[in-house]
Amino acid sequence: MAKGLGNGFPVGAMVGKASLKEAFGPGSHGSTFGGNPLAMAAAAAVLEEALSDSVLQSVKQRANC
């Protein structure tokens, strides 16, 4: 997930179930690139560009198959 999120720029990312949310509060899980301002700017730019309404709608349709 992190490779795509950074579009080639090193970014750290983690996904988990909502029930685990309390176990991973701020500062409890680190990564080499976690919180790096440039890495976060790269990820934000990718998310803004890549997650258009049409892409999200396509994902929702496929998830309901």
PDB file of N, H, CA, C and O in Angstrom:
ATOM      1  N   MET A   1       0.814  -1.187   0.000  1.00  0.00           N
ATOM      2  CA  MET A   1       0.000   0.000   0.000  1.00  0.00           C
ATOM      3  C   MET A   1       0.865   1.262   0.000  1.00  0.00           C
ATOM      4  O   MET A   1       0.536   2.233  -0.680  1.00  0.00           O
ATOM      5  N   ALA A   2       1.940   1.256   0.738  1.00  0.00           N
ATOM      6  H   ALA A   2       2.207   0.467   1.290  1.00  0.00           H
ATOM      7  CA  ALA A   2       2.747   2.468   0.869  1.00  0.00           C
ATOM      8  C   ALA A   2       3.426   2.859  -0.437  1.00  0.00           C
ATOM      9  O   ALA A   2       3.578   4.048  -0.718  1.00  0.00           O
ATOM     10  N   LYS A   3       3.841   1.873  -1.245  1.00  0.00           N
ATOM     11  H   LYS A   3       3.719   0.907  -1.017  1.00  0.00           H
ATOM     12  CA  LYS A   3       4.514   2.210  -2.511  1.00  0.00           C
ATOM     13  C   LYS A   3       3.588   3.007  -3.414  1.00  0.00           C
ATOM     14  O   LYS A   3       4.005   4.016  -3.983  1.00  0.00           O
ATOM     15  N   GLY A   4       2.363   2.586  -3.554  1.00  0.00           N
ATOM     16  H   GLY A   4       2.024   1.767  -3.092  1.00  0.00           H
ATOM     17  CA  GLY A   4       1.402   3.306  -4.376  1.00  0.00           C
ATOM     18  C   GLY A   4       1.032   4.648  -3.774  1.00  0.00           C
ATOM     19  O   GLY A   4       0.822   5.623  -4.496  1.00  0.00           O
ATOM     20  N   LEU A   5       0.953   4.699  -2.476  1.00  0.00           N
ATOM     21  H   LEU A   5       1.123   3.907  -1.889  1.00  0.00           H
ATOM     22  CA  LEU A   5       0.579   5.929  -1.792  1.00  0.00           C
ATOM     23  C   LEU A   5       1.605   7.028  -2.025  1.00  0.00           C
ATOM     24  O   LEU A   5       1.241   8.196  -2.161  1.00  0.00           O
ATOM     25  N   GLY A   6       2.868   6.671  -2.072  1.00  0.00           N
ATOM     26  H   GLY A   6       3.164   5.722  -1.962  1.00  0.00           H
ATOM     27  CA  GLY A   6       3.919   7.657  -2.288  1.00  0.00           C
ATOM     28  C   GLY A   6       4.243   7.899  -3.744  1.00  0.00           C
ATOM     29  O   GLY A   6       5.022   8.798  -4.062  1.00  0.00           O
ATOM     30  N   ASN A   7       3.657   7.107  -4.645  1.00  0.00           N
ATOM     31  H   ASN A   7       3.025   6.376  -4.387  1.00  0.00           H
ATOM     32  CA  ASN A   7       3.914   7.229  -6.079  1.00  0.00           C
ATOM     33  C   ASN A   7       5.418   7.255  -6.371  1.00  0.00           C
ATOM     34  O   ASN A   7       5.886   8.047  -7.190  1.00  0.00           O
ATOM     35  N   GLY A   8       6.165   6.384  -5.696  1.00  0.00           N
ATOM     36  H   GLY A   8       5.785   5.741  -5.031  1.00  0.00           H
ATOM     37  CA  GLY A   8       7.596   6.302  -5.899  1.00  0.00           C
ATOM     38  C   GLY A   8       8.412   6.970  -4.805  1.00  0.00           C
ATOM     39  O   GLY A   8       9.598   6.679  -4.647  1.00  0.00           O
ATOM     40  N   PHE A   9       7.788   7.858  -4.054  1.00  0.00           N
ATOM     41  H   PHE A   9       6.825   8.095  -4.183  1.00  0.00           H
ATOM     42  CA  PHE A   9       8.493   8.483  -2.933  1.00  0.00           C
ATOM     43  C   PHE A   9       8.316   7.594  -1.705  1.00  0.00           C
ATOM     44  O   PHE A   9       7.211   7.099  -1.481  1.00  0.00           O
ATOM     45  N   PRO A  10       9.353   7.370  -0.899  1.00  0.00           N
ATOM     46  CA  PRO A  10       9.230   6.487   0.257  1.00  0.00           C
ATOM     47  C   PRO A  10       8.239   7.020   1.291  1.00  0.00           C
ATOM     48  O   PRO A  10       8.424   8.100   1.853  1.00  0.00           O
ATOM     49  N   VAL A  11       7.187   6.242   1.529  1.00  0.00           N
ATOM     50  H   VAL A  11       7.037   5.365   1.073  1.00  0.00           H
ATOM     51  CA  VAL A  11       6.142   6.598   2.492  1.00  0.00           C
ATOM     52  C   VAL A  11       5.843   5.359   3.329  1.00  0.00           C
ATOM     53  O   VAL A  11       5.828   4.249   2.797  1.00  0.00           O
ATOM     54  N   GLY A  12       5.612   5.523   4.597  1.00  0.00           N
ATOM     55  H   GLY A  12       5.624   6.424   5.029  1.00  0.00           H
ATOM     56  CA  GLY A  12       5.191   4.414   5.453  1.00  0.00           C
ATOM     57  C   GLY A  12       3.685   4.442   5.615  1.00  0.00           C
ATOM     58  O   GLY A  12       3.097   5.515   5.754  1.00  0.00           O
ATOM     59  N   ALA A  13       3.047   3.271   5.600  1.00  0.00           N
ATOM     60  H   ALA A  13       3.525   2.399   5.487  1.00  0.00           H
ATOM     61  CA  ALA A  13       1.597   3.209   5.760  1.00  0.00           C
ATOM     62  C   ALA A  13       1.213   1.893   6.418  1.00  0.00           C
ATOM     63  O   ALA A  13       1.931   0.899   6.313  1.00  0.00           O
ATOM     64  N   MET A  14       0.086   1.900   7.090  1.00  0.00           N
ATOM     65  H   MET A  14      -0.498   2.708   7.175  1.00  0.00           H
ATOM     66  CA  MET A  14      -0.421   0.705   7.757  1.00  0.00           C
ATOM     67  C   MET A  14      -1.941   0.745   7.714  1.00  0.00           C
ATOM     68  O   MET A  14      -2.545   1.806   7.868  1.00  0.00           O
ATOM     69  N   VAL A  15      -2.556  -0.415   7.505  1.00  0.00           N
ATOM     70  H   VAL A  15      -2.065  -1.277   7.380  1.00  0.00           H
ATOM     71  CA  VAL A  15      -4.011  -0.526   7.500  1.00  0.00           C
ATOM     72  C   VAL A  15      -4.388  -1.599   8.504  1.00  0.00           C
ATOM     73  O   VAL A  15      -3.706  -2.617   8.624  1.00  0.00           O
ATOM     74  N   GLY A  16      -5.466  -1.369   9.216  1.00  0.00           N
ATOM     75  H   GLY A  16      -6.019  -0.542   9.118  1.00  0.00           H
ATOM     76  CA  GLY A  16      -5.940  -2.364  10.168  1.00  0.00           C
ATOM     77  C   GLY A  16      -7.435  -2.233  10.365  1.00  0.00           C
ATOM     78  O   GLY A  16      -8.060  -1.286   9.887  1.00  0.00           O
ATOM     79  N   LYS A  17      -7.992  -3.186  11.068  1.00  0.00           N
ATOM     80  H   LYS A  17      -7.484  -3.955  11.457  1.00  0.00           H
ATOM     81  CA  LYS A  17      -9.419  -3.170  11.363  1.00  0.00           C
ATOM     82  C   LYS A  17      -9.729  -2.067  12.366  1.00  0.00           C
ATOM     83  O   LYS A  17      -8.887  -1.710  13.190  1.00  0.00           O
ATOM     84  N   ALA A  18     -10.923  -1.538  12.291  1.00  0.00           N
ATOM     85  H   ALA A  18     -11.607  -1.828  11.622  1.00  0.00           H
ATOM     86  CA  ALA A  18     -11.338  -0.459  13.189  1.00  0.00           C
ATOM     87  C   ALA A  18     -11.223  -0.878  14.653  1.00  0.00           C
ATOM     88  O   ALA A  18     -10.963  -0.040  15.517  1.00  0.00           O
ATOM     89  N   SER A  19     -11.410  -2.147  14.935  1.00  0.00           N
ATOM     90  H   SER A  19     -11.621  -2.828  14.233  1.00  0.00           H
ATOM     91  CA  SER A  19     -11.339  -2.613  16.322  1.00  0.00           C
ATOM     92  C   SER A  19      -9.933  -2.486  16.915  1.00  0.00           C
ATOM     93  O   SER A  19      -9.776  -2.538  18.135  1.00  0.00           O
ATOM     94  N   LEU A  20      -8.921  -2.322  16.080  1.00  0.00           N
ATOM     95  H   LEU A  20      -9.048  -2.280  15.089  1.00  0.00           H
ATOM     96  CA  LEU A  20      -7.545  -2.185  16.548  1.00  0.00           C
ATOM     97  C   LEU A  20      -7.137  -0.723  16.740  1.00  0.00           C
ATOM     98  O   LEU A  20      -6.022  -0.439  17.177  1.00  0.00           O
ATOM     99  N   LYS A  21      -8.023   0.180  16.421  1.00  0.00           N
ATOM    100  H   LYS A  21      -8.929  -0.051  16.067  1.00  0.00           H
ATOM    101  CA  LYS A  21      -7.712   1.610  16.434  1.00  0.00           C
ATOM    102  C   LYS A  21      -7.112   2.072  17.761  1.00  0.00           C
ATOM    103  O   LYS A  21      -6.144   2.832  17.762  1.00  0.00           O
ATOM    104  N   GLU A  22      -7.659   1.635  18.873  1.00  0.00           N
ATOM    105  H   GLU A  22      -8.445   1.018  18.872  1.00  0.00           H
ATOM    106  CA  GLU A  22      -7.187   2.075  20.185  1.00  0.00           C
ATOM    107  C   GLU A  22      -5.775   1.574  20.493  1.00  0.00           C
ATOM    108  O   GLU A  22      -5.051   2.207  21.261  1.00  0.00           O
ATOM    109  N   ALA A  23      -5.378   0.445  19.901  1.00  0.00           N
ATOM    110  H   ALA A  23      -5.966  -0.069  19.277  1.00  0.00           H
ATOM    111  CA  ALA A  23      -4.050  -0.121  20.155  1.00  0.00           C
ATOM    112  C   ALA A  23      -2.945   0.639  19.424  1.00  0.00           C
ATOM    113  O   ALA A  23      -1.770   0.494  19.763  1.00  0.00           O
ATOM    114  N   PHE A  24      -3.299   1.435  18.439  1.00  0.00           N
ATOM    115  H   PHE A  24      -4.253   1.553  18.163  1.00  0.00           H
ATOM    116  CA  PHE A  24      -2.308   2.145  17.635  1.00  0.00           C
ATOM    117  C   PHE A  24      -2.551   3.647  17.674  1.00  0.00           C
ATOM    118  O   PHE A  24      -2.815   4.258  16.638  1.00  0.00           O
ATOM    119  N   GLY A  25      -2.466   4.233  18.831  1.00  0.00           N
ATOM    120  H   GLY A  25      -2.252   3.737  19.672  1.00  0.00           H
ATOM    121  CA  GLY A  25      -2.616   5.680  18.974  1.00  0.00           C
ATOM    122  C   GLY A  25      -1.374   6.404  18.490  1.00  0.00           C
ATOM    123  O   GLY A  25      -0.377   5.763  18.157  1.00  0.00           O
ATOM    124  N   PRO A  26      -1.416   7.718  18.446  1.00  0.00           N
ATOM    125  CA  PRO A  26      -0.255   8.506  18.003  1.00  0.00           C
ATOM    126  C   PRO A  26       1.010   8.143  18.785  1.00  0.00           C
ATOM    127  O   PRO A  26       1.014   8.134  20.016  1.00  0.00           O
ATOM    128  N   GLY A  27       2.067   7.848  18.057  1.00  0.00           N
ATOM    129  H   GLY A  27       2.064   7.855  17.057  1.00  0.00           H
ATOM    130  CA  GLY A  27       3.349   7.526  18.666  1.00  0.00           C
ATOM    131  C   GLY A  27       3.552   6.076  19.042  1.00  0.00           C
ATOM    132  O   GLY A  27       4.655   5.700  19.438  1.00  0.00           O
ATOM    133  N   SER A  28       2.522   5.247  18.933  1.00  0.00           N
ATOM    134  H   SER A  28       1.626   5.553  18.612  1.00  0.00           H
ATOM    135  CA  SER A  28       2.663   3.846  19.334  1.00  0.00           C
ATOM    136  C   SER A  28       3.218   2.963  18.224  1.00  0.00           C
ATOM    137  O   SER A  28       3.667   1.848  18.491  1.00  0.00           O
ATOM    138  N   HIS A  29       3.194   3.436  17.003  1.00  0.00           N
ATOM    139  H   HIS A  29       2.829   4.341  16.786  1.00  0.00           H
ATOM    140  CA  HIS A  29       3.698   2.657  15.875  1.00  0.00           C
ATOM    141  C   HIS A  29       4.503   3.598  14.986  1.00  0.00           C
ATOM    142  O   HIS A  29       3.965   4.580  14.473  1.00  0.00           O
ATOM    143  N   GLY A  30       5.756   3.311  14.805  1.00  0.00           N
ATOM    144  H   GLY A  30       6.193   2.513  15.221  1.00  0.00           H
ATOM    145  CA  GLY A  30       6.595   4.199  14.012  1.00  0.00           C
ATOM    146  C   GLY A  30       7.066   3.555  12.734  1.00  0.00           C
ATOM    147  O   GLY A  30       7.011   2.336  12.571  1.00  0.00           O
ATOM    148  N   SER A  31       7.523   4.385  11.839  1.00  0.00           N
ATOM    149  H   SER A  31       7.567   5.375  11.972  1.00  0.00           H
ATOM    150  CA  SER A  31       8.134   3.908  10.609  1.00  0.00           C
ATOM    151  C   SER A  31       9.241   4.893  10.225  1.00  0.00           C
ATOM    152  O   SER A  31       9.286   6.021  10.715  1.00  0.00           O
ATOM    153  N   THR A  32      10.107   4.453   9.360  1.00  0.00           N
ATOM    154  H   THR A  32      10.070   3.537   8.962  1.00  0.00           H
ATOM    155  CA  THR A  32      11.217   5.295   8.937  1.00  0.00           C
ATOM    156  C   THR A  32      10.731   6.627   8.378  1.00  0.00           C
ATOM    157  O   THR A  32      11.354   7.664   8.609  1.00  0.00           O
ATOM    158  N   PHE A  33       9.624   6.601   7.646  1.00  0.00           N
ATOM    159  H   PHE A  33       9.119   5.759   7.458  1.00  0.00           H
ATOM    160  CA  PHE A  33       9.140   7.794   6.970  1.00  0.00           C
ATOM    161  C   PHE A  33       7.905   8.395   7.633  1.00  0.00           C
ATOM    162  O   PHE A  33       7.352   9.375   7.133  1.00  0.00           O
ATOM    163  N   GLY A  34       7.468   7.822   8.747  1.00  0.00           N
ATOM    164  H   GLY A  34       7.918   7.026   9.153  1.00  0.00           H
ATOM    165  CA  GLY A  34       6.253   8.289   9.404  1.00  0.00           C
ATOM    166  C   GLY A  34       6.341   9.740   9.845  1.00  0.00           C
ATOM    167  O   GLY A  34       7.239  10.105  10.604  1.00  0.00           O
ATOM    168  N   GLY A  35       5.435  10.555   9.384  1.00  0.00           N
ATOM    169  H   GLY A  35       4.706  10.258   8.768  1.00  0.00           H
ATOM    170  CA  GLY A  35       5.383  11.940   9.785  1.00  0.00           C
ATOM    171  C   GLY A  35       6.351  12.858   9.067  1.00  0.00           C
ATOM    172  O   GLY A  35       6.339  14.066   9.306  1.00  0.00           O
ATOM    173  N   ASN A  36       7.190  12.321   8.193  1.00  0.00           N
ATOM    174  H   ASN A  36       7.200  11.341   7.999  1.00  0.00           H
ATOM    175  CA  ASN A  36       8.115  13.143   7.423  1.00  0.00           C
ATOM    176  C   ASN A  36       7.288  14.110   6.577  1.00  0.00           C
ATOM    177  O   ASN A  36       6.467  13.663   5.776  1.00  0.00           O
ATOM    178  N   PRO A  37       7.481  15.423   6.731  1.00  0.00           N
ATOM    179  CA  PRO A  37       6.644  16.385   6.011  1.00  0.00           C
ATOM    180  C   PRO A  37       6.646  16.215   4.493  1.00  0.00           C
ATOM    181  O   PRO A  37       5.604  16.365   3.856  1.00  0.00           O
ATOM    182  N   LEU A  38       7.798  15.906   3.907  1.00  0.00           N
ATOM    183  H   LEU A  38       8.645  15.785   4.425  1.00  0.00           H
ATOM    184  CA  LEU A  38       7.842  15.733   2.457  1.00  0.00           C
ATOM    185  C   LEU A  38       7.107  14.459   2.044  1.00  0.00           C
ATOM    186  O   LEU A  38       6.384  14.455   1.048  1.00  0.00           O
ATOM    187  N   ALA A  39       7.290  13.378   2.805  1.00  0.00           N
ATOM    188  H   ALA A  39       7.878  13.381   3.614  1.00  0.00           H
ATOM    189  CA  ALA A  39       6.584  12.131   2.506  1.00  0.00           C
ATOM    190  C   ALA A  39       5.074  12.313   2.625  1.00  0.00           C
ATOM    191  O   ALA A  39       4.318  11.798   1.802  1.00  0.00           O
ATOM    192  N   MET A  40       4.639  13.043   3.642  1.00  0.00           N
ATOM    193  H   MET A  40       5.254  13.461   4.311  1.00  0.00           H
ATOM    194  CA  MET A  40       3.203  13.265   3.829  1.00  0.00           C
ATOM    195  C   MET A  40       2.635  14.172   2.732  1.00  0.00           C
ATOM    196  O   MET A  40       1.490  13.994   2.318  1.00  0.00           O
ATOM    197  N   ALA A  41       3.421  15.134   2.262  1.00  0.00           N
ATOM    198  H   ALA A  41       4.352  15.278   2.598  1.00  0.00           H
ATOM    199  CA  ALA A  41       2.978  15.990   1.156  1.00  0.00           C
ATOM    200  C   ALA A  41       2.835  15.173  -0.123  1.00  0.00           C
ATOM    201  O   ALA A  41       1.894  15.375  -0.890  1.00  0.00           O
ATOM    202  N   ALA A  42       3.773  14.246  -0.353  1.00  0.00           N
ATOM    203  H   ALA A  42       4.537  14.082   0.271  1.00  0.00           H
ATOM    204  CA  ALA A  42       3.686  13.379  -1.531  1.00  0.00           C
ATOM    205  C   ALA A  42       2.442  12.500  -1.451  1.00  0.00           C
ATOM    206  O   ALA A  42       1.715  12.355  -2.434  1.00  0.00           O
ATOM    207  N   ALA A  43       2.199  11.918  -0.286  1.00  0.00           N
ATOM    208  H   ALA A  43       2.790  12.036   0.513  1.00  0.00           H
ATOM    209  CA  ALA A  43       1.018  11.066  -0.117  1.00  0.00           C
ATOM    210  C   ALA A  43      -0.266  11.871  -0.289  1.00  0.00           C
ATOM    211  O   ALA A  43      -1.209  11.398  -0.924  1.00  0.00           O
ATOM    212  N   ALA A  44      -0.314  13.062   0.257  1.00  0.00           N
ATOM    213  H   ALA A  44       0.452  13.447   0.772  1.00  0.00           H
ATOM    214  CA  ALA A  44      -1.507  13.906   0.125  1.00  0.00           C
ATOM    215  C   ALA A  44      -1.770  14.250  -1.343  1.00  0.00           C
ATOM    216  O   ALA A  44      -2.917  14.237  -1.789  1.00  0.00           O
ATOM    217  N   ALA A  45      -0.714  14.554  -2.087  1.00  0.00           N
ATOM    218  H   ALA A  45       0.218  14.564  -1.725  1.00  0.00           H
ATOM    219  CA  ALA A  45      -0.880  14.872  -3.510  1.00  0.00           C
ATOM    220  C   ALA A  45      -1.412  13.669  -4.282  1.00  0.00           C
ATOM    221  O   ALA A  45      -2.281  13.814  -5.142  1.00  0.00           O
ATOM    222  N   VAL A  46      -0.890  12.482  -3.977  1.00  0.00           N
ATOM    223  H   VAL A  46      -0.184  12.364  -3.278  1.00  0.00           H
ATOM    224  CA  VAL A  46      -1.371  11.264  -4.643  1.00  0.00           C
ATOM    225  C   VAL A  46      -2.835  11.034  -4.307  1.00  0.00           C
ATOM    226  O   VAL A  46      -3.632  10.734  -5.196  1.00  0.00           O
ATOM    227  N   LEU A  47      -3.197  11.170  -3.046  1.00  0.00           N
ATOM    228  H   LEU A  47      -2.549  11.413  -2.325  1.00  0.00           H
ATOM    229  CA  LEU A  47      -4.590  10.945  -2.649  1.00  0.00           C
ATOM    230  C   LEU A  47      -5.527  11.947  -3.309  1.00  0.00           C
ATOM    231  O   LEU A  47      -6.609  11.578  -3.766  1.00  0.00           O
ATOM    232  N   GLU A  48      -5.122  13.197  -3.363  1.00  0.00           N
ATOM    233  H   GLU A  48      -4.243  13.497  -2.993  1.00  0.00           H
ATOM    234  CA  GLU A  48      -5.970  14.212  -3.994  1.00  0.00           C
ATOM    235  C   GLU A  48      -6.179  13.929  -5.476  1.00  0.00           C
ATOM    236  O   GLU A  48      -7.270  14.141  -6.005  1.00  0.00           O
ATOM    237  N   GLU A  49      -5.144  13.456  -6.137  1.00  0.00           N
ATOM    238  H   GLU A  49      -4.258  13.284  -5.707  1.00  0.00           H
ATOM    239  CA  GLU A  49      -5.212  13.214  -7.582  1.00  0.00           C
ATOM    240  C   GLU A  49      -5.859  11.875  -7.910  1.00  0.00           C
ATOM    241  O   GLU A  49      -6.677  11.781  -8.825  1.00  0.00           O
ATOM    242  N   ALA A  50      -5.491  10.845  -7.162  1.00  0.00           N
ATOM    243  H   ALA A  50      -4.826  10.921  -6.419  1.00  0.00           H
ATOM    244  CA  ALA A  50      -5.893   9.482  -7.523  1.00  0.00           C
ATOM    245  C   ALA A  50      -7.271   9.082  -7.023  1.00  0.00           C
ATOM    246  O   ALA A  50      -7.932   8.250  -7.645  1.00  0.00           O
ATOM    247  N   LEU A  51      -7.710   9.647  -5.930  1.00  0.00           N
ATOM    248  H   LEU A  51      -7.173  10.322  -5.425  1.00  0.00           H
ATOM    249  CA  LEU A  51      -8.987   9.219  -5.362  1.00  0.00           C
ATOM    250  C   LEU A  51     -10.126  10.146  -5.769  1.00  0.00           C
ATOM    251  O   LEU A  51     -10.776  10.769  -4.929  1.00  0.00           O
ATOM    252  N   SER A  52     -10.345  10.218  -7.052  1.00  0.00           N
ATOM    253  H   SER A  52      -9.817   9.712  -7.734  1.00  0.00           H
ATOM    254  CA  SER A  52     -11.453  11.025  -7.559  1.00  0.00           C
ATOM    255  C   SER A  52     -12.767  10.306  -7.264  1.00  0.00           C
ATOM    256  O   SER A  52     -12.773   9.123  -6.923  1.00  0.00           O
ATOM    257  N   ASP A  53     -13.864  11.021  -7.396  1.00  0.00           N
ATOM    258  H   ASP A  53     -13.858  11.982  -7.673  1.00  0.00           H
ATOM    259  CA  ASP A  53     -15.175  10.418  -7.154  1.00  0.00           C
ATOM    260  C   ASP A  53     -15.424   9.226  -8.067  1.00  0.00           C
ATOM    261  O   ASP A  53     -16.014   8.236  -7.637  1.00  0.00           O
ATOM    262  N   SER A  54     -14.985   9.305  -9.322  1.00  0.00           N
ATOM    263  H   SER A  54     -14.505  10.110  -9.671  1.00  0.00           H
ATOM    264  CA  SER A  54     -15.220   8.201 -10.254  1.00  0.00           C
ATOM    265  C   SER A  54     -14.421   6.964  -9.856  1.00  0.00           C
ATOM    266  O   SER A  54     -14.916   5.845  -9.992  1.00  0.00           O
ATOM    267  N   VAL A  55     -13.197   7.142  -9.367  1.00  0.00           N
ATOM    268  H   VAL A  55     -12.794   8.051  -9.257  1.00  0.00           H
ATOM    269  CA  VAL A  55     -12.388   6.003  -8.918  1.00  0.00           C
ATOM    270  C   VAL A  55     -13.034   5.367  -7.696  1.00  0.00           C
ATOM    271  O   VAL A  55     -13.153   4.143  -7.628  1.00  0.00           O
ATOM    272  N   LEU A  56     -13.450   6.176  -6.734  1.00  0.00           N
ATOM    273  H   LEU A  56     -13.353   7.170  -6.790  1.00  0.00           H
ATOM    274  CA  LEU A  56     -14.073   5.645  -5.528  1.00  0.00           C
ATOM    275  C   LEU A  56     -15.379   4.929  -5.843  1.00  0.00           C
ATOM    276  O   LEU A  56     -15.676   3.900  -5.236  1.00  0.00           O
ATOM    277  N   GLN A  57     -16.160   5.449  -6.775  1.00  0.00           N
ATOM    278  H   GLN A  57     -15.919   6.285  -7.268  1.00  0.00           H
ATOM    279  CA  GLN A  57     -17.408   4.802  -7.178  1.00  0.00           C
ATOM    280  C   GLN A  57     -17.116   3.440  -7.803  1.00  0.00           C
ATOM    281  O   GLN A  57     -17.822   2.469  -7.530  1.00  0.00           O
ATOM    282  N   SER A  58     -16.091   3.365  -8.632  1.00  0.00           N
ATOM    283  H   SER A  58     -15.518   4.153  -8.853  1.00  0.00           H
ATOM    284  CA  SER A  58     -15.689   2.097  -9.253  1.00  0.00           C
ATOM    285  C   SER A  58     -15.287   1.081  -8.196  1.00  0.00           C
ATOM    286  O   SER A  58     -15.658  -0.090  -8.289  1.00  0.00           O
ATOM    287  N   VAL A  59     -14.533   1.514  -7.196  1.00  0.00           N
ATOM    288  H   VAL A  59     -14.232   2.464  -7.121  1.00  0.00           H
ATOM    289  CA  VAL A  59     -14.113   0.612  -6.116  1.00  0.00           C
ATOM    290  C   VAL A  59     -15.315   0.100  -5.362  1.00  0.00           C
ATOM    291  O   VAL A  59     -15.388  -1.088  -5.048  1.00  0.00           O
ATOM    292  N   LYS A  60     -16.269   0.982  -5.061  1.00  0.00           N
ATOM    293  H   LYS A  60     -16.209   1.947  -5.315  1.00  0.00           H
ATOM    294  CA  LYS A  60     -17.480   0.583  -4.323  1.00  0.00           C
ATOM    295  C   LYS A  60     -18.281  -0.443  -5.111  1.00  0.00           C
ATOM    296  O   LYS A  60     -18.791  -1.405  -4.536  1.00  0.00           O
ATOM    297  N   GLN A  61     -18.396  -0.247  -6.423  1.00  0.00           N
ATOM    298  H   GLN A  61     -17.981   0.534  -6.890  1.00  0.00           H
ATOM    299  CA  GLN A  61     -19.144  -1.185  -7.262  1.00  0.00           C
ATOM    300  C   GLN A  61     -18.471  -2.555  -7.264  1.00  0.00           C
ATOM    301  O   GLN A  61     -19.153  -3.576  -7.174  1.00  0.00           O
ATOM    302  N   ARG A  62     -17.164  -2.591  -7.364  1.00  0.00           N
ATOM    303  H   ARG A  62     -16.609  -1.762  -7.437  1.00  0.00           H
ATOM    304  CA  ARG A  62     -16.444  -3.865  -7.383  1.00  0.00           C
ATOM    305  C   ARG A  62     -16.478  -4.561  -6.040  1.00  0.00           C
ATOM    306  O   ARG A  62     -16.474  -5.790  -5.980  1.00  0.00           O
ATOM    307  N   ALA A  63     -16.513  -3.795  -4.959  1.00  0.00           N
ATOM    308  H   ALA A  63     -16.516  -2.796  -5.007  1.00  0.00           H
ATOM    309  CA  ALA A  63     -16.549  -4.376  -3.623  1.00  0.00           C
ATOM    310  C   ALA A  63     -17.863  -5.087  -3.343  1.00  0.00           C
ATOM    311  O   ALA A  63     -17.916  -5.985  -2.502  1.00  0.00           O
ATOM    312  N   ASN A  64     -18.915  -4.698  -4.035  1.00  0.00           N
ATOM    313  H   ASN A  64     -18.871  -3.969  -4.718  1.00  0.00           H
ATOM    314  CA  ASN A  64     -20.227  -5.305  -3.816  1.00  0.00           C
ATOM    315  C   ASN A  64     -20.489  -6.512  -4.688  1.00  0.00           C
ATOM    316  O   ASN A  64     -21.606  -7.030  -4.690  1.00  0.00           O
ATOM    317  N   CYS A  65     -19.490  -6.982  -5.437  1.00  0.00           N
ATOM    318  H   CYS A  65     -18.582  -6.561  -5.435  1.00  0.00           H
ATOM    319  CA  CYS A  65     -19.671  -8.133  -6.331  1.00  0.00           C
ATOM    320  C   CYS A  65     -19.838  -9.419  -5.550  1.00  0.00           C
ATOM    321  O   CYS A  65     -20.001 -10.485  -6.144  1.00  0.00           O
TER     322      CYS A  65
END
